[in-house]
Amino acid sequence: MEFETVIGLEVHAQMKTKSKIFCGCSTAFGAPPNTQTCPVCLGMPGSLPVLNRQVVENGIKLALAVDAQINRENRFARKNYFYPDLPKGYQISQFEKPIAEHGRLEIEVNGEKKTIGITRAHMEEDAGKLIHDEREPKSYVDLNRTGTPLLEIVSEPDLRSPEEAAAYLKQLHGIVRCLDICDGNMQEGSFRCDANISLRPRGQEKLGTRTELKNMNSFRNVQLALEYEERRQRDILLDGGSVTQATLLWNPDTNRTEAMRGKEEAHDYRYFPDPDLVPVVIDEAWIEQMRRSLPELPKQRQLRFIELLRKSNQQNEADALVLREVARILVSSRELADFFEEICTQIAPTVHPSAVANFIMTEMLREYSPEQFSDCKVSPEQLATLLLMVQEGKISLKIAKTVFAEMLATGNDPEQIVKDKGLVQMSDEGELLAAVREVLAANPEQVRQYREGKTKVMGFLVGQLMQKTKGKANPQLANKLLLEALQEE
């Protein structure tokens, strides 16, 4: 029997605000436990929440970015459940009237585009954090995170593979970072995901029994966990068994899912309107103000970068796929996209954008992830200077890579490094011709083979010449002089 995988994702994006959603406590990460709390976020009797306006504006921006319907009147509800890190015994969230509904997001997997529906996006407060003692059967409660503002973004069950789920997450991650409403730091839990997965016989409309994978905070772990759960459920169904609805955790050490608890349904939370918070009314003027503040979104920027990188219209399909993938990576973080574009602006039209992209892809992304470009010691101005030196023939691309490594280590300017280390490219024709003749004289057997038609030895002779000049020979001039000398009788 063939099965179809059905996946829906619930993403929790922590809002990039200085204070919590209903009080003035700081949201800064890493403070000592229980130092960023107050009677409001601790739910003390008599305390009253006051909504943070920026959280609403962030929600509006997200809704506009994913083409969602913004509810002009939305309100908060209490989601009731007991857990040690939830001091009030309920979480303030949204239920029947969220801030946004019916959005969509386009993804691309293996060259195929697909639109994924977004059911809703709602504002809510985060819970605290339990710290488990590995030596003793004890857990400690840190309530600093309690009341931190979140946007929960719920997809339709439109995803049909773990690869599609990872692509959706990356696309959404890029959007919230581009909008500057979430820092997207997955290690700190600022962007985390719950995934619902079920299998059904292919062709059947009714959904199968689902399991939920909780609090995954890396694209790789989401994909690995879904792949494992997909295999596990398929094996159960093929053996004639039935999947038990449950909430699971992913263990990256064993690469297995582990049971956490039974799966709750909406009625288990006994939602009811929060009596302390009035409905949020959003008028057209507020929406239009947020629309005008939107930056260029990753998808739009990707299309522009594709045009920027395209050299001609005679590209084959494989080249076009590579070009789209390069553009996708360049817009995967706002920092990287800004870095690339600033360099292109500085050195156009002398250096083609594709040369800038190639250097970033092969050299810089080995050292920094797209999200780390703000920490890079090399500035756009410095890299622009380095690439201009290559274009002008002052240094070779090979030497440029050596200089770049020094720039990363020291932060020094490329011109100073080239000068201090004597790395200027050898472009004097007379000096280079003398080196060519010495190489040919030292390798008579290879010269004979070349003149007899075994042209593959050319690569060996070029290597010998670069070795003799310590990599400083101008590659174009070196090849020209070598060919001319080999053709002499």
URTANOR-V437572 format. One record per run of one state. SS is the DSSP state (h for helix, s for strand, l for the rest). FROM is the first residue (numbers start at 0). TO is the last residue. Records with the same first field share a line. If there is no record, write none. Layout:
SS = FROM-TO  FROM-TO
//
This chain:
l = 0-1  14-17  19-24  26-51  65-67  70-71  74-75  80-88  93-98  109-110  125-127  132-137  142-147  155-157  159-160  178-189  201-209  216-217  238-244  251-254  262-264  269-270  273-278  281-282  292-296  309-315  330-332  347-351  367-368  375-378  391-395  410-412  421-424  426-427  442-442  451-453  468-471  473-473  487-488
s = 2-13  18-18  25-25  68-69  72-73  76-79  89-92  99-108  111-124  128-131  138-141  148-154  158-158  190-200  210-215  245-250  255-261  271-272  279-280  425-425  472-472
h = 52-64  161-177  218-237  265-268  283-291  297-308  316-329  333-346  352-366  369-374  379-390  396-409  413-420  428-441  443-450  454-467  474-486
//
